[in-house]
Amino acid sequence: MTDLFPPIATTPSLFAESPPRRVRVIDTETAGQRLAEDAVIEIGSVDLDLLTGEITNPMQSLCDPAGVPINPHARKVHRITDEMLAGAPGFAEAAAPFRLAAVFAAQRAEFDRSRLRFAGRWLCTHKLALRAFPSLKAHGLQSLVKYVPLDLSPVEPLLAGLAPHRALYDAVCTAVLLRAITAVLMPRCHDLADFLDRAERASAEPALLGKLRFGRYKGIPIGEVPEDYLEWLSREPGMDADAVFTARHQLKLRGIRGARALPARV
């Protein structure tokens, strides 16, 4: 489904600056409370060279949540206890070494970006994986490790002693995922700068789904969903933003191919 990240021809600028090759792939664990009361309790990251695929510079730090208790359900997932955070640096101190990068990537970038508030460009590997691997049954991080599948053997030294759902472990897996995404999507771009521009734009948009996640056509490839259902989906108030975005995109593609165009909204 190359229409999910279509090849384009561009004219390179003679005066363009060289784009950054390294992306800081980052993950956070939180206390798991409501958004207004949540707190970062762990940060982990590695750096990925987009051209060579080299993964380097692992960093991790626990963070003092400033009195915010860890939700029991979150504790069951990441297994970080309040006792483990005793003596940990505050968020500002813990986060300082991680913020020194031009480009960041995370599996759910909106989540991590909202908590870290780091300036720079952000890529969402979840949204990019939907474009690189649209036919997979699930696009959570561990599902992508299983279904792409991702070969973690080259990064075993980085994963030694770590566990899934801890920040550094998930950052390493996300870096391997971004490397696989780049291998699929970069050849459709003019160059690295074009890839970064398009990946950043796709990361800022709603997710472009390969399959619907609910309703009569749940699990059906989007290209096989009837046009009238897509038109209804695109107009229905209160509908999931990703589904609406996907429906409109698919209708636009079919319009180009001669199908009925999406009616104008008023």
The 8 nearest C-alpha neighbors of each residue, nearest first, counted from 0:
[[1, 2, 3, 133, 4, 130, 131, 5],
 [0, 2, 5, 3, 4, 6, 130, 187],
 [1, 3, 5, 0, 4, 6, 252, 130],
 [4, 2, 130, 1, 0, 5, 207, 131],
 [5, 3, 2, 1, 130, 6, 184, 187],
 [6, 4, 2, 1, 3, 7, 187, 188],
 [7, 5, 187, 188, 4, 8, 1, 186],
 [6, 8, 5, 188, 9, 187, 189, 4],
 [9, 7, 189, 10, 6, 188, 187, 11],
 [10, 8, 11, 189, 7, 193, 188, 190],
 [9, 11, 12, 8, 189, 13, 7, 193],
 [12, 10, 9, 13, 15, 189, 190, 14],
 [11, 13, 15, 14, 10, 16, 9, 192],
 [12, 14, 15, 11, 16, 10, 17, 9],
 [15, 13, 12, 16, 11, 17, 10, 18],
 [14, 16, 12, 13, 17, 11, 18, 192],
 [17, 15, 18, 14, 13, 12, 192, 19],
 [16, 18, 15, 19, 192, 20, 191, 14],
 [19, 17, 192, 16, 20, 191, 195, 15],
 [20, 18, 21, 17, 101, 102, 22, 192],
 [21, 19, 49, 48, 18, 50, 22, 191],
 [22, 20, 48, 47, 19, 49, 46, 23],
 [21, 23, 102, 47, 103, 46, 24, 48],
 [24, 22, 46, 103, 45, 25, 104, 102],
 [25, 23, 104, 44, 45, 103, 105, 174],
 [24, 26, 44, 170, 105, 43, 23, 104],
 [27, 25, 166, 170, 43, 42, 105, 44],
 [28, 26, 42, 166, 41, 111, 29, 43],
 [27, 29, 41, 40, 39, 166, 42, 165],
 [30, 28, 39, 40, 31, 38, 27, 37],
 [29, 31, 69, 38, 32, 70, 37, 40],
 [32, 30, 29, 73, 70, 37, 69, 33],
 [33, 31, 37, 30, 36, 70, 34, 69],
 [32, 34, 36, 37, 35, 31, 30, 38],
 [33, 35, 37, 36, 32, 31, 38, 114],
 [36, 34, 33, 37, 32, 38, 114, 31],
 [37, 35, 33, 34, 32, 38, 67, 31],
 [38, 36, 32, 34, 33, 35, 30, 31],
 [37, 39, 64, 29, 30, 40, 67, 36],
 [40, 38, 29, 41, 28, 64, 30, 62],
 [39, 41, 62, 29, 61, 28, 64, 63],
 [42, 40, 61, 28, 62, 27, 60, 39],
 [43, 41, 27, 60, 59, 166, 26, 61],
 [44, 42, 167, 59, 166, 26, 58, 25],
 [43, 45, 25, 58, 170, 24, 167, 57],
 [44, 46, 57, 56, 24, 55, 23, 171],
 [45, 47, 23, 55, 54, 22, 56, 24],
 [46, 48, 54, 22, 21, 53, 49, 52],
 [49, 47, 21, 52, 53, 20, 50, 51],
 [48, 50, 52, 20, 51, 47, 21, 178],
 [49, 51, 48, 52, 20, 191, 53, 21],
 [50, 52, 53, 48, 49, 47, 54, 20],
 [53, 51, 48, 49, 50, 178, 47, 54],
 [52, 54, 48, 51, 47, 55, 49, 46],
 [55, 53, 47, 46, 52, 45, 48, 174],
 [56, 54, 46, 45, 57, 53, 47, 48],
 [55, 57, 45, 46, 58, 54, 44, 47],
 [58, 56, 45, 44, 55, 59, 46, 167],
 [59, 57, 44, 43, 56, 45, 60, 167],
 [60, 58, 43, 42, 167, 44, 57, 61],
 [61, 59, 42, 41, 93, 62, 43, 58],
 [60, 62, 41, 40, 87, 42, 84, 63],
 [63, 61, 40, 87, 88, 41, 90, 89],
 [62, 64, 89, 87, 65, 88, 84, 40],
 [65, 63, 67, 38, 66, 40, 62, 39],
 [66, 64, 63, 67, 89, 38, 90, 62],
 [65, 67, 64, 68, 63, 38, 69, 81],
 [66, 68, 64, 65, 69, 38, 30, 37],
 [69, 67, 66, 70, 30, 81, 64, 32],
 [70, 68, 30, 71, 31, 74, 67, 81],
 [69, 71, 73, 31, 72, 30, 32, 74],
 [72, 70, 74, 73, 69, 75, 31, 76],
 [71, 73, 75, 74, 70, 76, 31, 69],
 [74, 72, 76, 70, 31, 75, 71, 77],
 [75, 73, 78, 71, 76, 72, 77, 79],
 [74, 76, 72, 78, 73, 77, 71, 79],
 [77, 75, 73, 74, 78, 164, 72, 79],
 [76, 78, 164, 74, 79, 165, 75, 73],
 [79, 77, 74, 75, 76, 80, 73, 165],
 [80, 78, 77, 74, 83, 81, 84, 75],
 [79, 81, 83, 82, 78, 74, 84, 69],
 [80, 82, 84, 83, 69, 79, 85, 68],
 [81, 83, 80, 84, 85, 79, 86, 87],
 [84, 82, 80, 81, 85, 79, 87, 61],
 [85, 83, 87, 81, 82, 63, 86, 61],
 [84, 86, 82, 87, 83, 81, 63, 88],
 [85, 87, 84, 88, 63, 83, 62, 89],
 [86, 88, 63, 84, 62, 85, 61, 89],
 [89, 87, 62, 63, 93, 92, 86, 90],
 [90, 88, 63, 62, 92, 91, 93, 87],
 [89, 91, 93, 62, 92, 94, 63, 88],
 [92, 90, 94, 93, 89, 95, 88, 62],
 [93, 91, 95, 90, 89, 94, 88, 96],
 [92, 94, 90, 91, 88, 95, 89, 62],
 [93, 95, 91, 97, 92, 96, 90, 98],
 [94, 96, 92, 97, 98, 93, 91, 99],
 [97, 95, 98, 94, 99, 93, 92, 58],
 [96, 98, 94, 95, 99, 44, 100, 58],
 [97, 99, 95, 100, 96, 117, 94, 118],
 [100, 98, 97, 96, 101, 95, 117, 23],
 [101, 99, 102, 98, 23, 103, 119, 97],
 [100, 102, 119, 120, 103, 99, 19, 22],
 [103, 101, 120, 22, 119, 100, 121, 23],
 [104, 102, 23, 121, 22, 24, 120, 122],
 [103, 105, 122, 24, 121, 123, 25, 23],
 [106, 104, 108, 25, 107, 123, 24, 124],
 [105, 107, 124, 125, 123, 108, 173, 140],
 [108, 106, 105, 110, 109, 123, 125, 111],
 [107, 109, 105, 123, 111, 110, 112, 106],
 [110, 108, 112, 107, 111, 113, 123, 105],
 [109, 111, 108, 113, 107, 112, 114, 105],
 [112, 110, 108, 114, 113, 109, 115, 27],
 [111, 113, 115, 109, 116, 114, 110, 108],
 [114, 112, 110, 111, 116, 115, 109, 108],
 [113, 115, 111, 112, 116, 110, 39, 38],
 [114, 116, 112, 117, 113, 111, 94, 39],
 [117, 115, 112, 113, 114, 118, 111, 98],
 [118, 116, 115, 98, 119, 112, 113, 103],
 [117, 119, 116, 120, 98, 101, 100, 121],
 [120, 118, 101, 102, 117, 121, 103, 100],
 [119, 121, 102, 103, 101, 122, 199, 118],
 [120, 122, 103, 104, 102, 199, 119, 123],
 [121, 123, 104, 199, 202, 103, 124, 198],
 [124, 122, 108, 202, 125, 105, 126, 106],
 [123, 125, 106, 127, 126, 128, 105, 177],
 [126, 124, 106, 128, 123, 127, 107, 129],
 [127, 125, 129, 206, 128, 124, 123, 202],
 [126, 128, 124, 130, 129, 125, 131, 123],
 [129, 127, 131, 125, 130, 126, 132, 124],
 [128, 130, 133, 126, 127, 132, 131, 208],
 [131, 129, 127, 3, 128, 133, 132, 4],
 [130, 132, 128, 129, 180, 183, 133, 127],
 [133, 131, 129, 128, 130, 134, 135, 147],
 [134, 132, 209, 129, 130, 135, 131, 208],
 [133, 135, 132, 209, 136, 220, 210, 129],
 [136, 134, 137, 133, 132, 146, 138, 147],
 [135, 137, 134, 138, 218, 146, 142, 133],
 [138, 136, 135, 142, 139, 143, 146, 134],
 [139, 137, 143, 142, 140, 125, 129, 128],
 [138, 140, 142, 141, 137, 143, 125, 106],
 [141, 139, 143, 142, 144, 138, 106, 173],
 [140, 142, 144, 143, 139, 145, 138, 172],
 [143, 141, 145, 139, 140, 144, 146, 137],
 [144, 142, 146, 140, 145, 147, 141, 138],
 [145, 143, 149, 141, 148, 142, 146, 147],
 [146, 144, 148, 142, 143, 147, 141, 149],
 [145, 147, 148, 143, 142, 144, 135, 149],
 [148, 146, 143, 149, 145, 144, 132, 135],
 [147, 149, 146, 145, 144, 143, 150, 142],
 [148, 150, 144, 147, 151, 145, 176, 175],
 [151, 149, 152, 148, 153, 144, 175, 154],
 [150, 152, 154, 153, 149, 155, 175, 172],
 [151, 153, 155, 154, 150, 156, 149, 158],
 [154, 152, 151, 155, 150, 156, 157, 175],
 [155, 153, 157, 152, 156, 151, 158, 171],
 [154, 156, 158, 152, 157, 153, 159, 151],
 [157, 155, 159, 154, 158, 153, 152, 160],
 [156, 158, 154, 155, 159, 171, 57, 168],
 [159, 157, 155, 161, 156, 168, 160, 154],
 [160, 158, 156, 161, 157, 155, 162, 154],
 [159, 161, 158, 162, 157, 156, 168, 155],
 [162, 160, 158, 159, 168, 163, 165, 167],
 [161, 163, 165, 168, 164, 160, 158, 169],
 [164, 162, 165, 168, 169, 161, 77, 166],
 [165, 163, 77, 169, 166, 162, 76, 168],
 [164, 166, 163, 168, 77, 167, 162, 169],
 [165, 167, 43, 26, 169, 27, 42, 168],
 [166, 168, 43, 170, 169, 44, 165, 59],
 [169, 167, 171, 170, 165, 166, 163, 161],
 [168, 170, 172, 166, 171, 167, 173, 164],
 [171, 169, 167, 173, 25, 26, 44, 168],
 [170, 172, 174, 168, 173, 169, 167, 45],
 [173, 171, 169, 175, 174, 170, 176, 168],
 [172, 174, 176, 170, 175, 171, 169, 177],
 [175, 173, 177, 171, 176, 172, 24, 170],
 [176, 174, 178, 172, 173, 177, 179, 171],
 [175, 177, 173, 179, 174, 178, 180, 172],
 [178, 176, 180, 174, 179, 175, 181, 173],
 [177, 179, 175, 181, 176, 180, 52, 174],
 [180, 178, 176, 182, 177, 181, 175, 183],
 [181, 179, 177, 183, 182, 178, 131, 184],
 [180, 182, 178, 185, 184, 183, 179, 177],
 [181, 183, 179, 180, 185, 184, 178, 186],
 [184, 182, 180, 181, 185, 131, 179, 186],
 [185, 183, 181, 187, 186, 182, 180, 131],
 [184, 186, 181, 188, 187, 194, 182, 183],
 [187, 185, 188, 184, 183, 182, 189, 6],
 [188, 186, 6, 185, 184, 5, 189, 7],
 [189, 187, 185, 186, 194, 190, 6, 193],
 [188, 190, 193, 9, 8, 187, 7, 191],
 [191, 189, 193, 192, 188, 194, 185, 186],
 [190, 192, 194, 193, 195, 18, 189, 185],
 [193, 191, 195, 194, 18, 190, 196, 17],
 [192, 194, 196, 190, 191, 195, 189, 188],
 [195, 193, 191, 197, 192, 196, 188, 198],
 [196, 194, 198, 192, 193, 197, 199, 191],
 [197, 195, 193, 199, 194, 198, 192, 200],
 [196, 198, 200, 194, 199, 195, 201, 193],
 [199, 197, 195, 201, 200, 196, 194, 202],
 [198, 200, 202, 196, 122, 197, 201, 195],
 [201, 199, 197, 203, 202, 198, 196, 204],
 [200, 202, 198, 204, 203, 199, 197, 127],
 [201, 203, 123, 199, 200, 122, 204, 126],
 [204, 202, 200, 201, 199, 205, 123, 122],
 [205, 203, 201, 202, 206, 200, 207, 244],
 [206, 204, 241, 244, 207, 240, 203, 202],
 [207, 205, 241, 126, 208, 204, 129, 244],
 [208, 206, 245, 241, 205, 129, 209, 244],
 [209, 207, 210, 245, 206, 129, 211, 133],
 [208, 210, 133, 221, 220, 134, 129, 207],
 [211, 209, 220, 221, 218, 208, 219, 212],
 [212, 210, 217, 218, 213, 219, 216, 221],
 [211, 213, 217, 218, 210, 214, 242, 216],
 [214, 212, 217, 211, 216, 215, 218, 242],
 [215, 213, 217, 216, 212, 211, 218, 232],
 [214, 216, 217, 213, 228, 211, 219, 218],
 [217, 215, 219, 214, 218, 211, 224, 213],
 [216, 218, 213, 211, 212, 214, 219, 215],
 [219, 217, 210, 211, 212, 216, 220, 213],
 [218, 220, 210, 216, 217, 221, 211, 223],
 [221, 219, 210, 222, 223, 209, 218, 224],
 [220, 222, 210, 224, 223, 209, 219, 211],
 [221, 223, 220, 224, 249, 209, 225, 219],
 [224, 222, 221, 220, 225, 219, 226, 216],
 [223, 225, 221, 222, 226, 216, 219, 220],
 [226, 224, 228, 227, 223, 229, 222, 221],
 [225, 227, 229, 228, 230, 224, 250, 259],
 [226, 228, 230, 229, 225, 231, 232, 224],
 [229, 227, 231, 230, 226, 225, 232, 224],
 [228, 230, 232, 226, 246, 231, 227, 233],
 [229, 231, 227, 233, 228, 232, 226, 234],
 [232, 230, 228, 234, 229, 233, 235, 227],
 [233, 231, 229, 230, 235, 234, 228, 243],
 [232, 234, 243, 230, 231, 246, 235, 247],
 [235, 233, 231, 232, 236, 230, 243, 264],
 [234, 236, 232, 238, 233, 231, 237, 243],
 [237, 235, 238, 234, 233, 232, 239, 243],
 [236, 238, 235, 239, 240, 234, 243, 232],
 [237, 239, 236, 235, 240, 243, 232, 242],
 [238, 240, 242, 241, 243, 237, 244, 232],
 [241, 239, 243, 242, 244, 238, 205, 206],
 [240, 242, 206, 205, 244, 243, 239, 245],
 [241, 243, 245, 239, 240, 244, 246, 211],
 [244, 242, 233, 246, 240, 245, 241, 232],
 [243, 245, 241, 247, 242, 246, 240, 248],
 [246, 244, 242, 248, 207, 243, 247, 208],
 [247, 245, 243, 249, 229, 248, 244, 233],
 [248, 246, 250, 244, 249, 245, 233, 251],
 [247, 249, 245, 251, 246, 250, 244, 252],
 [250, 248, 252, 246, 251, 247, 245, 253],
 [251, 249, 253, 247, 252, 248, 254, 261],
 [252, 250, 254, 248, 249, 253, 247, 255],
 [251, 253, 249, 255, 250, 254, 248, 256],
 [254, 252, 256, 258, 250, 255, 251, 257],
 [255, 253, 258, 260, 251, 257, 256, 252],
 [256, 254, 252, 253, 257, 251, 258, 260],
 [255, 257, 253, 254, 258, 252, 251, 259],
 [258, 256, 254, 255, 253, 259, 260, 252],
 [257, 259, 254, 253, 256, 260, 255, 250],
 [258, 260, 254, 257, 261, 253, 250, 226],
 [261, 259, 254, 262, 258, 250, 251, 253],
 [260, 262, 250, 263, 259, 230, 251, 247],
 [263, 261, 260, 264, 230, 259, 234, 265],
 [264, 262, 261, 265, 260, 234, 233, 230],
 [265, 263, 262, 234, 261, 233, 235, 230],
 [264, 263, 262, 234, 261, 236, 233, 235]]
